[in-house]
Amino acid sequence: MTPFLAKAAWLLLAGGWIVIRYPYARRARRTPVASSRRGLRERLLMAVSFTGLGLLPVVYLVTGAPRFADYPFQPVQAALGVLVVAAALVMFRLSHKALGRNWSISLDVRDRHSLVTAGIYQHLRHPMYTAFWLWAVAQALLLPNWVAGPAGLIGFGVLFFGRVGDEERMMLDTFGDQYRVYMARTRRIIPLLY
């Protein structure tokens, strides 16, 4: 493993994310939103997450900044990062596939929204968040910089902990007891743990 391959793996992760998400985003635009909890808070959470998972790593990849935060490249650490990239992309694909037309980038309930409990959702309530956590871990392993590397963990962590409770309340408001039963038999993002 080389620094170039580690950076290429991060770019593959970001590119794979776009390729996987694009068809679902197109379909989502054609399905009207029945209710939404978007607002200033949601936009700020999304901006913080984008900064950590997108903006800061791209600045680092393009410019090398901030150089003061660099640490020596560790090939084994980066190789582990490549494995986490693969896991992130698989989880991201499985979550989009299971959600289908129910997918939304934000806290939206679509017309004819159904509670998805099949596929990867039979084990986890928020596997897409699991995929984002995997992205953040992969980034920390691949980018040997104390700012750009862990920025994803911080940025996505702010979004996750600022949003997951609201999302679950929205699902409870929409699906009631059906969602309570689902919550009782699944974990949020880590099988058997959390």
DRENFI-737085 format. One record per residue (C-alpha): residue number from 1; residue in one letter; x negated, y negated, z negated. Coordinates in nm, 4 decimals, decimal comma, m for minus. Each point is the difference from the previous one (the first is absolute). Example, Ala and Ser with C-alpha at 12.3 -4.5 7.8 and 13.67 -1.06 7.14 Angstrom:
2
<pt><seq>1</seq><type>a</type><xx>m1,2300</xx><yy>0,4500</yy><zz>m0,7800</zz></pt>
<pt><seq>2</seq><type>s</type><xx>m0,1370</xx><yy>m0,3440</yy><zz>0,0660</zz></pt>
***
This chain:
194
<pt><seq>1</seq><type>m</type><xx>0,0000</xx><yy>0,0000</yy><zz>0,0000</zz></pt>
<pt><seq>2</seq><type>t</type><xx>m0,1259</xx><yy>m0,3447</yy><zz>0,0938</zz></pt>
<pt><seq>3</seq><type>p</type><xx>0,1198</xx><yy>m0,3528</yy><zz>m0,0842</zz></pt>
<pt><seq>4</seq><type>f</type><xx>0,1207</xx><yy>m0,0366</yy><zz>0,3602</zz></pt>
<pt><seq>5</seq><type>l</type><xx>0,2103</xx><yy>0,3188</yy><zz>m0,0239</zz></pt>
<pt><seq>6</seq><type>a</type><xx>0,1434</xx><yy>m0,1111</yy><zz>m0,3344</zz></pt>
<pt><seq>7</seq><type>k</type><xx>0,1097</xx><yy>m0,3297</yy><zz>0,1516</zz></pt>
<pt><seq>8</seq><type>a</type><xx>0,1387</xx><yy>0,1844</yy><zz>0,3030</zz></pt>
<pt><seq>9</seq><type>a</type><xx>0,2011</xx><yy>0,2234</yy><zz>m0,2351</zz></pt>
<pt><seq>10</seq><type>w</type><xx>0,1574</xx><yy>m0,3069</yy><zz>m0,1632</zz></pt>
<pt><seq>11</seq><type>l</type><xx>0,0875</xx><yy>m0,1363</yy><zz>0,3457</zz></pt>
<pt><seq>12</seq><type>l</type><xx>0,1461</xx><yy>0,3393</yy><zz>0,0935</zz></pt>
<pt><seq>13</seq><type>l</type><xx>0,2126</xx><yy>m0,0139</yy><zz>m0,3139</zz></pt>
<pt><seq>14</seq><type>a</type><xx>0,1309</xx><yy>m0,3486</yy><zz>0,0800</zz></pt>
<pt><seq>15</seq><type>g</type><xx>0,0572</xx><yy>0,0896</yy><zz>0,3658</zz></pt>
<pt><seq>16</seq><type>g</type><xx>0,1717</xx><yy>0,3270</yy><zz>m0,0905</zz></pt>
<pt><seq>17</seq><type>w</type><xx>0,2273</xx><yy>m0,1905</yy><zz>m0,2354</zz></pt>
<pt><seq>18</seq><type>i</type><xx>0,1087</xx><yy>m0,2268</yy><zz>0,2853</zz></pt>
<pt><seq>19</seq><type>v</type><xx>0,0524</xx><yy>0,2871</yy><zz>0,2446</zz></pt>
<pt><seq>20</seq><type>i</type><xx>0,2078</xx><yy>0,1978</yy><zz>m0,2507</zz></pt>
<pt><seq>21</seq><type>r</type><xx>0,2096</xx><yy>m0,2967</yy><zz>m0,1130</zz></pt>
<pt><seq>22</seq><type>y</type><xx>0,0691</xx><yy>m0,1663</yy><zz>0,3372</zz></pt>
<pt><seq>23</seq><type>p</type><xx>0,2856</xx><yy>0,2232</yy><zz>0,1247</zz></pt>
<pt><seq>24</seq><type>y</type><xx>0,1741</xx><yy>m0,0116</yy><zz>m0,3378</zz></pt>
<pt><seq>25</seq><type>a</type><xx>m0,0298</xx><yy>m0,3780</yy><zz>m0,0154</zz></pt>
<pt><seq>26</seq><type>r</type><xx>0,1548</xx><yy>m0,0260</yy><zz>0,3482</zz></pt>
<pt><seq>27</seq><type>r</type><xx>0,2925</xx><yy>0,2224</yy><zz>m0,0992</zz></pt>
<pt><seq>28</seq><type>a</type><xx>0,0460</xx><yy>m0,1834</yy><zz>m0,3290</zz></pt>
<pt><seq>29</seq><type>r</type><xx>0,0460</xx><yy>m0,3310</yy><zz>0,1812</zz></pt>
<pt><seq>30</seq><type>r</type><xx>0,3005</xx><yy>0,1540</yy><zz>0,1802</zz></pt>
<pt><seq>31</seq><type>t</type><xx>0,1651</xx><yy>0,1204</yy><zz>m0,3230</zz></pt>
<pt><seq>32</seq><type>p</type><xx>0,1744</xx><yy>m0,2835</yy><zz>m0,1848</zz></pt>
<pt><seq>33</seq><type>v</type><xx>m0,0842</xx><yy>m0,0686</yy><zz>m0,3646</zz></pt>
<pt><seq>34</seq><type>a</type><xx>0,2994</xx><yy>0,0461</yy><zz>m0,2312</zz></pt>
<pt><seq>35</seq><type>s</type><xx>m0,1683</xx><yy>m0,1525</yy><zz>m0,3073</zz></pt>
<pt><seq>36</seq><type>s</type><xx>m0,3414</xx><yy>m0,1364</yy><zz>m0,0777</zz></pt>
<pt><seq>37</seq><type>r</type><xx>m0,2071</xx><yy>m0,1039</yy><zz>m0,2970</zz></pt>
<pt><seq>38</seq><type>r</type><xx>m0,2499</xx><yy>m0,1977</yy><zz>0,2009</zz></pt>
<pt><seq>39</seq><type>g</type><xx>m0,1018</xx><yy>m0,3352</yy><zz>m0,1375</zz></pt>
<pt><seq>40</seq><type>l</type><xx>m0,2991</xx><yy>m0,2089</yy><zz>m0,0992</zz></pt>
<pt><seq>41</seq><type>r</type><xx>m0,1208</xx><yy>0,2570</yy><zz>m0,2551</zz></pt>
<pt><seq>42</seq><type>e</type><xx>0,0123</xx><yy>0,2788</yy><zz>0,2586</zz></pt>
<pt><seq>43</seq><type>r</type><xx>m0,1882</xx><yy>m0,2122</yy><zz>0,2559</zz></pt>
<pt><seq>44</seq><type>l</type><xx>m0,2683</xx><yy>m0,0835</yy><zz>m0,2572</zz></pt>
<pt><seq>45</seq><type>l</type><xx>m0,0413</xx><yy>0,3672</yy><zz>m0,0956</zz></pt>
<pt><seq>46</seq><type>m</type><xx>m0,0333</xx><yy>0,0929</yy><zz>0,3685</zz></pt>
<pt><seq>47</seq><type>a</type><xx>m0,2582</xx><yy>m0,2770</yy><zz>0,0524</zz></pt>
<pt><seq>48</seq><type>v</type><xx>m0,2120</xx><yy>0,1182</yy><zz>m0,2934</zz></pt>
<pt><seq>49</seq><type>s</type><xx>0,0115</xx><yy>0,3584</yy><zz>0,1268</zz></pt>
<pt><seq>50</seq><type>f</type><xx>m0,0881</xx><yy>m0,1065</yy><zz>0,3563</zz></pt>
<pt><seq>51</seq><type>t</type><xx>m0,2934</xx><yy>m0,2033</yy><zz>m0,1305</zz></pt>
<pt><seq>52</seq><type>g</type><xx>m0,1433</xx><yy>0,2975</yy><zz>m0,1866</zz></pt>
<pt><seq>53</seq><type>l</type><xx>0,0698</xx><yy>0,2719</yy><zz>0,2557</zz></pt>
<pt><seq>54</seq><type>g</type><xx>m0,0475</xx><yy>m0,2038</yy><zz>0,3177</zz></pt>
<pt><seq>55</seq><type>l</type><xx>m0,1463</xx><yy>m0,3472</yy><zz>m0,0127</zz></pt>
<pt><seq>56</seq><type>l</type><xx>m0,2958</xx><yy>0,0471</yy><zz>m0,2358</zz></pt>
<pt><seq>57</seq><type>p</type><xx>m0,1154</xx><yy>0,3300</yy><zz>0,1561</zz></pt>
<pt><seq>58</seq><type>v</type><xx>0,0196</xx><yy>m0,1485</yy><zz>0,3515</zz></pt>
<pt><seq>59</seq><type>v</type><xx>m0,1996</xx><yy>m0,3062</yy><zz>m0,1083</zz></pt>
<pt><seq>60</seq><type>y</type><xx>m0,2586</xx><yy>0,2371</yy><zz>m0,1487</zz></pt>
<pt><seq>61</seq><type>l</type><xx>m0,0128</xx><yy>0,2196</yy><zz>0,3119</zz></pt>
<pt><seq>62</seq><type>v</type><xx>m0,0331</xx><yy>m0,2965</yy><zz>0,2367</zz></pt>
<pt><seq>63</seq><type>t</type><xx>m0,2301</xx><yy>m0,2291</yy><zz>m0,1996</zz></pt>
<pt><seq>64</seq><type>g</type><xx>m0,1547</xx><yy>0,2104</yy><zz>m0,2766</zz></pt>
<pt><seq>65</seq><type>a</type><xx>0,1242</xx><yy>m0,2555</yy><zz>m0,2531</zz></pt>
<pt><seq>66</seq><type>p</type><xx>m0,0225</xx><yy>m0,0156</yy><zz>m0,2921</zz></pt>
<pt><seq>67</seq><type>r</type><xx>m0,3560</xx><yy>0,1373</yy><zz>0,0191</zz></pt>
<pt><seq>68</seq><type>f</type><xx>m0,0736</xx><yy>m0,0651</yy><zz>m0,3687</zz></pt>
<pt><seq>69</seq><type>a</type><xx>0,2506</xx><yy>0,2761</yy><zz>m0,0842</zz></pt>
<pt><seq>70</seq><type>d</type><xx>m0,1625</xx><yy>0,2712</yy><zz>0,2148</zz></pt>
<pt><seq>71</seq><type>y</type><xx>m0,1318</xx><yy>0,3132</yy><zz>m0,1661</zz></pt>
<pt><seq>72</seq><type>p</type><xx>m0,2059</xx><yy>0,2845</yy><zz>0,1550</zz></pt>
<pt><seq>73</seq><type>f</type><xx>0,1922</xx><yy>0,2203</yy><zz>0,2436</zz></pt>
<pt><seq>74</seq><type>q</type><xx>0,0711</xx><yy>0,3482</yy><zz>m0,1382</zz></pt>
<pt><seq>75</seq><type>p</type><xx>0,0523</xx><yy>0,2605</yy><zz>0,2785</zz></pt>
<pt><seq>76</seq><type>v</type><xx>0,1775</xx><yy>0,2511</yy><zz>m0,2248</zz></pt>
<pt><seq>77</seq><type>q</type><xx>0,2347</xx><yy>m0,2700</yy><zz>m0,1290</zz></pt>
<pt><seq>78</seq><type>a</type><xx>0,0801</xx><yy>m0,1065</yy><zz>0,3566</zz></pt>
<pt><seq>79</seq><type>a</type><xx>0,0554</xx><yy>0,3620</yy><zz>0,1098</zz></pt>
<pt><seq>80</seq><type>l</type><xx>0,2523</xx><yy>0,0348</yy><zz>m0,2814</zz></pt>
<pt><seq>81</seq><type>g</type><xx>0,1575</xx><yy>m0,3212</yy><zz>0,1270</zz></pt>
<pt><seq>82</seq><type>v</type><xx>0,0479</xx><yy>0,1589</yy><zz>0,3431</zz></pt>
<pt><seq>83</seq><type>l</type><xx>0,1888</xx><yy>0,2896</yy><zz>m0,1615</zz></pt>
<pt><seq>84</seq><type>v</type><xx>0,2207</xx><yy>m0,2482</yy><zz>m0,1845</zz></pt>
<pt><seq>85</seq><type>v</type><xx>0,0625</xx><yy>m0,1821</yy><zz>0,3319</zz></pt>
<pt><seq>86</seq><type>a</type><xx>0,1323</xx><yy>0,3268</yy><zz>0,1455</zz></pt>
<pt><seq>87</seq><type>a</type><xx>0,2244</xx><yy>0,0561</yy><zz>m0,3035</zz></pt>
<pt><seq>88</seq><type>a</type><xx>0,1311</xx><yy>m0,3592</yy><zz>0,0184</zz></pt>
<pt><seq>89</seq><type>l</type><xx>0,0901</xx><yy>0,0306</yy><zz>0,3682</zz></pt>
<pt><seq>90</seq><type>v</type><xx>0,1719</xx><yy>0,3365</yy><zz>m0,0511</zz></pt>
<pt><seq>91</seq><type>m</type><xx>0,2025</xx><yy>m0,1342</yy><zz>m0,2931</zz></pt>
<pt><seq>92</seq><type>f</type><xx>0,0889</xx><yy>m0,3160</yy><zz>0,1917</zz></pt>
<pt><seq>93</seq><type>r</type><xx>0,1218</xx><yy>0,2021</yy><zz>0,2995</zz></pt>
<pt><seq>94</seq><type>l</type><xx>0,2007</xx><yy>0,2423</yy><zz>m0,2148</zz></pt>
<pt><seq>95</seq><type>s</type><xx>0,1721</xx><yy>m0,2820</yy><zz>m0,1872</zz></pt>
<pt><seq>96</seq><type>h</type><xx>0,0953</xx><yy>m0,1870</yy><zz>0,3192</zz></pt>
<pt><seq>97</seq><type>k</type><xx>0,1207</xx><yy>0,3182</yy><zz>0,1670</zz></pt>
<pt><seq>98</seq><type>a</type><xx>0,2234</xx><yy>0,0873</yy><zz>m0,2956</zz></pt>
<pt><seq>99</seq><type>l</type><xx>0,1423</xx><yy>m0,3537</yy><zz>m0,0333</zz></pt>
<pt><seq>100</seq><type>g</type><xx>0,0832</xx><yy>m0,0444</yy><zz>0,3675</zz></pt>
<pt><seq>101</seq><type>r</type><xx>0,2390</xx><yy>m0,2905</yy><zz>0,0517</zz></pt>
<pt><seq>102</seq><type>n</type><xx>0,0160</xx><yy>m0,0639</yy><zz>m0,3768</zz></pt>
<pt><seq>103</seq><type>w</type><xx>m0,3517</xx><yy>m0,1474</yy><zz>0,0024</zz></pt>
<pt><seq>104</seq><type>s</type><xx>m0,0534</xx><yy>m0,3651</yy><zz>m0,0830</zz></pt>
<pt><seq>105</seq><type>i</type><xx>m0,3115</xx><yy>m0,2031</yy><zz>m0,0675</zz></pt>
<pt><seq>106</seq><type>s</type><xx>0,1748</xx><yy>m0,1751</yy><zz>m0,2867</zz></pt>
<pt><seq>107</seq><type>l</type><xx>0,2733</xx><yy>0,0601</yy><zz>m0,2559</zz></pt>
<pt><seq>108</seq><type>d</type><xx>0,2872</xx><yy>0,0490</yy><zz>0,2431</zz></pt>
<pt><seq>109</seq><type>v</type><xx>0,2943</xx><yy>0,2354</yy><zz>0,0203</zz></pt>
<pt><seq>110</seq><type>r</type><xx>0,1022</xx><yy>0,0590</yy><zz>0,3600</zz></pt>
<pt><seq>111</seq><type>d</type><xx>0,3468</xx><yy>0,0618</yy><zz>0,1432</zz></pt>
<pt><seq>112</seq><type>r</type><xx>0,0873</xx><yy>0,3693</yy><zz>m0,0441</zz></pt>
<pt><seq>113</seq><type>h</type><xx>m0,3026</xx><yy>0,0378</yy><zz>m0,2293</zz></pt>
<pt><seq>114</seq><type>s</type><xx>m0,0303</xx><yy>0,3491</yy><zz>m0,1435</zz></pt>
<pt><seq>115</seq><type>l</type><xx>m0,1976</xx><yy>0,1269</yy><zz>m0,2947</zz></pt>
<pt><seq>116</seq><type>v</type><xx>m0,2916</xx><yy>0,1981</yy><zz>0,1405</zz></pt>
<pt><seq>117</seq><type>t</type><xx>m0,0907</xx><yy>0,2994</yy><zz>m0,2168</zz></pt>
<pt><seq>118</seq><type>a</type><xx>m0,1443</xx><yy>0,2334</yy><zz>0,2639</zz></pt>
<pt><seq>119</seq><type>g</type><xx>m0,3491</xx><yy>0,0453</yy><zz>0,1362</zz></pt>
<pt><seq>120</seq><type>i</type><xx>m0,2654</xx><yy>m0,1644</yy><zz>m0,2141</zz></pt>
<pt><seq>121</seq><type>y</type><xx>0,2814</xx><yy>m0,1769</yy><zz>m0,1892</zz></pt>
<pt><seq>122</seq><type>q</type><xx>0,1019</xx><yy>0,3266</yy><zz>m0,1635</zz></pt>
<pt><seq>123</seq><type>h</type><xx>m0,3167</xx><yy>m0,0306</yy><zz>m0,2091</zz></pt>
<pt><seq>124</seq><type>l</type><xx>m0,0572</xx><yy>m0,3766</yy><zz>m0,0323</zz></pt>
<pt><seq>125</seq><type>r</type><xx>0,2336</xx><yy>m0,2988</yy><zz>m0,0128</zz></pt>
<pt><seq>126</seq><type>h</type><xx>m0,2569</xx><yy>m0,2372</yy><zz>0,1496</zz></pt>
<pt><seq>127</seq><type>p</type><xx>m0,2438</xx><yy>0,1936</yy><zz>0,2206</zz></pt>
<pt><seq>128</seq><type>m</type><xx>m0,0649</xx><yy>m0,3082</yy><zz>0,2108</zz></pt>
<pt><seq>129</seq><type>y</type><xx>m0,1382</xx><yy>m0,1681</yy><zz>m0,3106</zz></pt>
<pt><seq>130</seq><type>t</type><xx>m0,2121</xx><yy>0,3117</yy><zz>m0,0524</zz></pt>
<pt><seq>131</seq><type>a</type><xx>m0,1354</xx><yy>m0,0543</yy><zz>0,3521</zz></pt>
<pt><seq>132</seq><type>f</type><xx>m0,0836</xx><yy>m0,3621</yy><zz>m0,0796</zz></pt>
<pt><seq>133</seq><type>w</type><xx>m0,1778</xx><yy>0,1020</yy><zz>m0,3221</zz></pt>
<pt><seq>134</seq><type>l</type><xx>m0,2005</xx><yy>0,2496</yy><zz>0,2067</zz></pt>
<pt><seq>135</seq><type>w</type><xx>m0,0872</xx><yy>m0,2802</yy><zz>0,2454</zz></pt>
<pt><seq>136</seq><type>a</type><xx>m0,1205</xx><yy>m0,2134</yy><zz>m0,2912</zz></pt>
<pt><seq>137</seq><type>v</type><xx>m0,2128</xx><yy>0,2844</yy><zz>m0,1398</zz></pt>
<pt><seq>138</seq><type>a</type><xx>m0,1431</xx><yy>0,0760</yy><zz>0,3458</zz></pt>
<pt><seq>139</seq><type>q</type><xx>m0,0884</xx><yy>m0,3675</yy><zz>0,0440</zz></pt>
<pt><seq>140</seq><type>a</type><xx>m0,1807</xx><yy>m0,0072</yy><zz>m0,3351</zz></pt>
<pt><seq>141</seq><type>l</type><xx>m0,1987</xx><yy>0,3093</yy><zz>0,1021</zz></pt>
<pt><seq>142</seq><type>l</type><xx>m0,0799</xx><yy>m0,1147</yy><zz>0,3549</zz></pt>
<pt><seq>143</seq><type>l</type><xx>m0,0968</xx><yy>m0,3651</yy><zz>m0,0463</zz></pt>
<pt><seq>144</seq><type>p</type><xx>m0,3100</xx><yy>m0,0452</yy><zz>m0,2206</zz></pt>
<pt><seq>145</seq><type>n</type><xx>0,0940</xx><yy>m0,3449</yy><zz>m0,1217</zz></pt>
<pt><seq>146</seq><type>w</type><xx>0,1304</xx><yy>m0,0855</yy><zz>m0,3477</zz></pt>
<pt><seq>147</seq><type>v</type><xx>0,2540</xx><yy>m0,2445</yy><zz>0,1486</zz></pt>
<pt><seq>148</seq><type>a</type><xx>0,1211</xx><yy>0,1568</yy><zz>0,3270</zz></pt>
<pt><seq>149</seq><type>g</type><xx>m0,0072</xx><yy>0,3593</yy><zz>m0,1275</zz></pt>
<pt><seq>150</seq><type>p</type><xx>0,2275</xx><yy>m0,0229</yy><zz>m0,3058</zz></pt>
<pt><seq>151</seq><type>a</type><xx>0,2076</xx><yy>m0,2900</yy><zz>0,1394</zz></pt>
<pt><seq>152</seq><type>g</type><xx>0,2555</xx><yy>0,2515</yy><zz>0,1265</zz></pt>
<pt><seq>153</seq><type>l</type><xx>0,0440</xx><yy>0,1553</yy><zz>m0,3435</zz></pt>
<pt><seq>154</seq><type>i</type><xx>0,0629</xx><yy>m0,3426</yy><zz>m0,1505</zz></pt>
<pt><seq>155</seq><type>g</type><xx>0,2128</xx><yy>m0,1381</yy><zz>0,2841</zz></pt>
<pt><seq>156</seq><type>f</type><xx>0,2186</xx><yy>0,3063</yy><zz>0,0414</zz></pt>
<pt><seq>157</seq><type>g</type><xx>0,0124</xx><yy>0,0519</yy><zz>m0,3761</zz></pt>
<pt><seq>158</seq><type>v</type><xx>0,1563</xx><yy>m0,3440</yy><zz>m0,0396</zz></pt>
<pt><seq>159</seq><type>l</type><xx>0,2615</xx><yy>0,0834</yy><zz>0,2646</zz></pt>
<pt><seq>160</seq><type>f</type><xx>0,0742</xx><yy>0,3466</yy><zz>m0,1377</zz></pt>
<pt><seq>161</seq><type>f</type><xx>0,0421</xx><yy>m0,0957</yy><zz>m0,3645</zz></pt>
<pt><seq>162</seq><type>g</type><xx>0,1845</xx><yy>m0,3188</yy><zz>0,0962</zz></pt>
<pt><seq>163</seq><type>r</type><xx>0,2416</xx><yy>0,1793</yy><zz>0,2310</zz></pt>
<pt><seq>164</seq><type>v</type><xx>0,0627</xx><yy>0,3651</yy><zz>m0,0906</zz></pt>
<pt><seq>165</seq><type>g</type><xx>0,2388</xx><yy>m0,0797</yy><zz>m0,2856</zz></pt>
<pt><seq>166</seq><type>d</type><xx>0,2052</xx><yy>m0,2321</yy><zz>0,2213</zz></pt>
<pt><seq>167</seq><type>e</type><xx>0,0094</xx><yy>0,2628</yy><zz>0,2734</zz></pt>
<pt><seq>168</seq><type>e</type><xx>0,1256</xx><yy>0,2663</yy><zz>m0,2383</zz></pt>
<pt><seq>169</seq><type>r</type><xx>0,2678</xx><yy>m0,2360</yy><zz>m0,1368</zz></pt>
<pt><seq>170</seq><type>m</type><xx>0,1086</xx><yy>m0,0687</yy><zz>0,3596</zz></pt>
<pt><seq>171</seq><type>m</type><xx>0,0253</xx><yy>0,3731</yy><zz>0,0670</zz></pt>
<pt><seq>172</seq><type>l</type><xx>0,1986</xx><yy>0,0510</yy><zz>m0,3207</zz></pt>
<pt><seq>173</seq><type>d</type><xx>0,2360</xx><yy>m0,2831</yy><zz>0,0985</zz></pt>
<pt><seq>174</seq><type>t</type><xx>0,0433</xx><yy>0,1561</yy><zz>0,3446</zz></pt>
<pt><seq>175</seq><type>f</type><xx>0,0150</xx><yy>0,3726</yy><zz>m0,0793</zz></pt>
<pt><seq>176</seq><type>g</type><xx>0,0899</xx><yy>0,0107</yy><zz>m0,3709</zz></pt>
<pt><seq>177</seq><type>d</type><xx>0,0071</xx><yy>0,3457</yy><zz>m0,1583</zz></pt>
<pt><seq>178</seq><type>q</type><xx>m0,1341</xx><yy>0,1618</yy><zz>0,3158</zz></pt>
<pt><seq>179</seq><type>y</type><xx>m0,3222</xx><yy>m0,1990</yy><zz>m0,0469</zz></pt>
<pt><seq>180</seq><type>r</type><xx>m0,0075</xx><yy>0,0679</yy><zz>m0,3772</zz></pt>
<pt><seq>181</seq><type>v</type><xx>0,0057</xx><yy>0,3750</yy><zz>0,0687</zz></pt>
<pt><seq>182</seq><type>y</type><xx>m0,2711</xx><yy>m0,0452</yy><zz>0,2628</zz></pt>
<pt><seq>183</seq><type>m</type><xx>m0,2127</xx><yy>m0,2024</yy><zz>m0,2461</zz></pt>
<pt><seq>184</seq><type>a</type><xx>0,0335</xx><yy>0,2738</yy><zz>m0,2621</zz></pt>
<pt><seq>185</seq><type>r</type><xx>m0,1502</xx><yy>0,2659</yy><zz>0,2279</zz></pt>
<pt><seq>186</seq><type>t</type><xx>m0,2758</xx><yy>m0,1998</yy><zz>0,1741</zz></pt>
<pt><seq>187</seq><type>r</type><xx>m0,3013</xx><yy>m0,2135</yy><zz>m0,0859</zz></pt>
<pt><seq>188</seq><type>r</type><xx>m0,0737</xx><yy>m0,3441</yy><zz>0,1402</zz></pt>
<pt><seq>189</seq><type>i</type><xx>m0,3338</xx><yy>0,0437</yy><zz>0,1784</zz></pt>
<pt><seq>190</seq><type>i</type><xx>m0,2031</xx><yy>0,2896</yy><zz>m0,1493</zz></pt>
<pt><seq>191</seq><type>p</type><xx>0,1517</xx><yy>0,3501</yy><zz>m0,0091</zz></pt>
<pt><seq>192</seq><type>l</type><xx>0,0559</xx><yy>0,1294</yy><zz>m0,3547</zz></pt>
<pt><seq>193</seq><type>l</type><xx>m0,1584</xx><yy>m0,3119</yy><zz>m0,1582</zz></pt>
<pt><seq>194</seq><type>y</type><xx>0,1478</xx><yy>m0,3388</yy><zz>0,0889</zz></pt>
***
